[in-house]
Amino acid sequence: MDSGRLVEIAGAGPAGLSAAIAVVKAGGIARIYERRRDVGMRFHGDFQGIENWTTETDVLEELESVGIQANFEHTPFNEVTCFGPDGRGKQFHSKKPLFYLIQRGRGEGCLDSSLKKQTLSLGVDICFESSAKRFPQGGIVTMGPHRADAIAVGYLFKTEMENGAYVAISEQLAPKGYAYLLICNGQATIASCLFDDFHNEHQYLERSVEFFTNKLGFKMNKPRHFGGNGNFSLPKTARKGNILYAGEAAGFQDPLFGFGIRSALLTGASAGRASMLNQPEMYEHYWKQRVRPFYRSASTNRWLYNRLGNKGYTFVLKRYSNGRDVREFLQRAYAPKLWKSGWYYLTHWNKRDSLLTLREGCTCTWCKHKRKNIS
Ligand SMILES: Cc1cc2nc3c(=O)[nH]c(=O)nc-3n(C[C@H](O)[C@H](O)[C@H](O)COP(=O)(O)OP(=O)(O)OC[C@H]3O[C@@H](n4cnc5c(N)ncnc54)[C@H](O)[C@@H]3O)c2cc1C
């Protein structure tokens, strides 16, 4: 082992911080360059979920196995209420946690600030307000998304409602996406997550707020607005010489629903270990085995989801709301399958993401979607 080797990392999000932890645990020295003045500045304390359905193994166990402690506040959720386009709600349950609710940002207990604590206790040097433009000796790039394939807009607010997770699927609330309301210990996040028609984001958000407030009868106390974007793509390689790309910077994010934290943490940790050992091919092997098959499956799911529309959503919700364990259902839906890989190849043969190609009429520099006239 190359003891004491310095590994430089660009970006202090979940991927960069987990990479640093792995470097130190493998016996090296890690230095992170973060362009903002603290970690988690892309977020504002909003709730997100670490998915726990793609594998039978619990995600927290998997993280522990790569050296990441769950020292951040996390609440397991085994139940979610899903509203269809007709406004009817159906409850879905799972025996094991479906996801772990966490907060993003620099506040106490948030994922980002807690991972920062872990790295600092290991002696990692985080250089804030600095970006690394070149890594001549190699390094790890974890700088997050570089374009918008999906966006989320929402509000954080205080509430007296009980803990709960609610999702609404409707083209009127979130085209090709979903609206959600997450409540935990007196705080809530409401958002519309769009995969199309980004320019009308505010109308979709206001409709989602109206929908959930009518359904559940609550008022938003001290609402604060937030928004963000995400990108996903499956690279041919996540390596440029000795520079490894991890997390969203490599495009590793669930293309069906936009869950990216788990793959950011896992690919970050693997990139950190491989860099420290000076074996970049080890990282290539890892993500191709662990991330790529799930990505292809989720990408085919997205291809299908994009074609459902309101009638399709209603049909799917009716068909699958028969008391089956929702975690088991999602595990099957995300499981890598030969036909899904085949379909992925067919829809990506010319290297363009056929779901998200530039459409005529959109001239903006950040998204790939045109503006729709919504009624
Ligand atoms: C509103 C919203 C809701 C989401 N909800 C969920 C959810 O519920 N579950 C889920 O799993 N995922 C969710 N995601 C996706 C998830 O947040 C990301 O997949 C995850 O944060 C990716 O981690 P990362 O470390 O790759 O990138 P990031 O978290 O984006 O971190 C990148 C870091 O790099 C820094 N940086 C950028 N450029 C430079 C540079 N040039 N030099 C130095 N530093 C730089 C940034 O400031 C940032 O700190 C959501 C995303 C959004 C926007």
The ligand as an SDF file (V2000), in Angstrom:
LIG
                    3D

 53 58  0  0  0  0  0  0  0  0999 V2000
  -34.2190   19.4850   -4.6120 C   0  0  0  0  0  0  0  0  0  0  0  0
  -33.5380   18.1450   -4.7030 C   0  0  0  0  0  0  0  0  0  0  0  0
  -34.0890   17.0630   -4.0390 C   0  0  0  0  0  0  0  0  0  0  0  0
  -33.4230   15.8130   -4.0760 C   0  0  0  0  0  0  0  0  0  0  0  0
  -33.9630   14.7850   -3.3890 N   0  0  0  0  0  0  0  0  0  0  0  0
  -33.2810   13.6060   -3.3320 C   0  0  0  0  0  0  0  0  0  0  0  0
  -33.7690   12.5420   -2.5330 C   0  0  0  0  0  0  0  0  0  0  0  0
  -34.8180   12.6310   -1.8870 O   0  0  0  0  0  0  0  0  0  0  0  0
  -33.0210   11.3900   -2.4820 N   0  0  0  0  0  0  0  0  0  0  0  0
  -31.8500   11.2430   -3.1870 C   0  0  0  0  0  0  0  0  0  0  0  0
  -31.2150   10.1740   -3.0980 O   0  0  0  0  0  0  0  0  0  0  0  0
  -31.3890   12.2440   -3.9560 N   0  0  0  0  0  0  0  0  0  0  0  0
  -32.0570   13.4170   -4.0350 C   0  0  0  0  0  0  0  0  0  0  0  0
  -31.5590   14.4350   -4.7950 N   0  0  0  0  0  0  0  0  0  0  0  0
  -30.3010   14.2210   -5.5100 C   0  0  0  0  0  0  0  0  0  0  0  0
  -29.1200   14.3490   -4.5350 C   0  0  0  0  0  0  0  0  0  0  0  0
  -29.2100   15.5420   -3.8300 O   0  0  0  0  0  0  0  0  0  0  0  0
  -27.8190   14.2900   -5.3050 C   0  0  0  0  0  0  0  0  0  0  0  0
  -27.8070   13.1270   -6.1140 O   0  0  0  0  0  0  0  0  0  0  0  0
  -26.5850   14.2540   -4.4000 C   0  0  0  0  0  0  0  0  0  0  0  0
  -26.4980   15.4340   -3.6380 O   0  0  0  0  0  0  0  0  0  0  0  0
  -25.3270   14.1030   -5.2510 C   0  0  0  0  0  0  0  0  0  0  0  0
  -24.1920   14.2220   -4.4300 O   0  0  0  0  0  0  0  0  0  0  0  0
  -22.8010   14.7020   -5.0410 P   0  0  0  0  0  0  0  0  0  0  0  0
  -21.8250   14.6940   -3.9360 O   0  0  0  0  0  0  0  0  0  0  0  0
  -22.5040   13.9340   -6.2710 O   0  0  0  0  0  0  0  0  0  0  0  0
  -23.0610   16.2010   -5.5400 O   0  0  0  0  0  0  0  0  0  0  0  0
  -23.4980   17.4990   -4.7020 P   0  0  0  0  0  0  0  0  0  0  0  0
  -24.3270   17.1390   -3.5370 O   0  0  0  0  0  0  0  0  0  0  0  0
  -24.0870   18.4390   -5.7100 O   0  0  0  0  0  0  0  0  0  0  0  0
  -22.1250   18.0990   -4.1900 O   0  0  0  0  0  0  0  0  0  0  0  0
  -21.2320   18.7030   -5.0830 C   0  0  0  0  0  0  0  0  0  0  0  0
  -20.3710   19.6950   -4.3190 C   0  0  0  0  0  0  0  0  0  0  0  0
  -19.3430   20.1790   -5.1990 O   0  0  0  0  0  0  0  0  0  0  0  0
  -19.2260   21.5770   -5.0590 C   0  0  0  0  0  0  0  0  0  0  0  0
  -18.6650   22.0930   -6.2940 N   0  0  0  0  0  0  0  0  0  0  0  0
  -19.2910   22.3010   -7.4850 C   0  0  0  0  0  0  0  0  0  0  0  0
  -18.4240   22.7570   -8.4000 N   0  0  0  0  0  0  0  0  0  0  0  0
  -17.2190   22.8460   -7.7800 C   0  0  0  0  0  0  0  0  0  0  0  0
  -15.9200   23.2610   -8.2060 C   0  0  0  0  0  0  0  0  0  0  0  0
  -15.7030   23.6700   -9.4500 N   0  0  0  0  0  0  0  0  0  0  0  0
  -14.9110   23.2140   -7.3070 N   0  0  0  0  0  0  0  0  0  0  0  0
  -15.1180   22.7980   -6.0330 C   0  0  0  0  0  0  0  0  0  0  0  0
  -16.3320   22.4190   -5.5710 N   0  0  0  0  0  0  0  0  0  0  0  0
  -17.3620   22.4280   -6.4340 C   0  0  0  0  0  0  0  0  0  0  0  0
  -20.6370   22.0300   -4.7620 C   0  0  0  0  0  0  0  0  0  0  0  0
  -20.6420   23.3020   -4.1330 O   0  0  0  0  0  0  0  0  0  0  0  0
  -21.1520   20.9190   -3.8570 C   0  0  0  0  0  0  0  0  0  0  0  0
  -20.8590   21.1700   -2.5140 O   0  0  0  0  0  0  0  0  0  0  0  0
  -32.2090   15.6720   -4.8130 C   0  0  0  0  0  0  0  0  0  0  0  0
  -31.6900   16.7610   -5.5110 C   0  0  0  0  0  0  0  0  0  0  0  0
  -32.3420   17.9800   -5.4620 C   0  0  0  0  0  0  0  0  0  0  0  0
  -31.7490   19.1530   -6.2160 C   0  0  0  0  0  0  0  0  0  0  0  0
  1  2  1  0
  2  3  1  0
  2 52  2  0
  3  4  2  0
  4  5  1  0
  4 50  1  0
  5  6  2  0
  6  7  1  0
  6 13  1  0
  7  8  2  0
  7  9  1  0
  9 10  1  0
 10 11  2  0
 10 12  1  0
 12 13  2  0
 13 14  1  0
 14 15  1  0
 14 50  1  0
 15 16  1  0
 16 17  1  0
 16 18  1  0
 18 19  1  0
 18 20  1  0
 20 21  1  0
 20 22  1  0
 22 23  1  0
 23 24  1  0
 24 25  2  0
 24 26  1  0
 24 27  1  0
 27 28  1  0
 28 29  2  0
 28 30  1  0
 28 31  1  0
 31 32  1  0
 32 33  1  0
 33 34  1  0
 33 48  1  0
 34 35  1  0
 35 36  1  0
 35 46  1  0
 36 37  1  0
 36 45  1  0
 37 38  2  0
 38 39  1  0
 39 40  1  0
 39 45  2  0
 40 41  1  0
 40 42  2  0
 42 43  1  0
 43 44  2  0
 44 45  1  0
 46 47  1  0
 46 48  1  0
 48 49  1  0
 50 51  2  0
 51 52  1  0
 52 53  1  0
M  END
$$$$
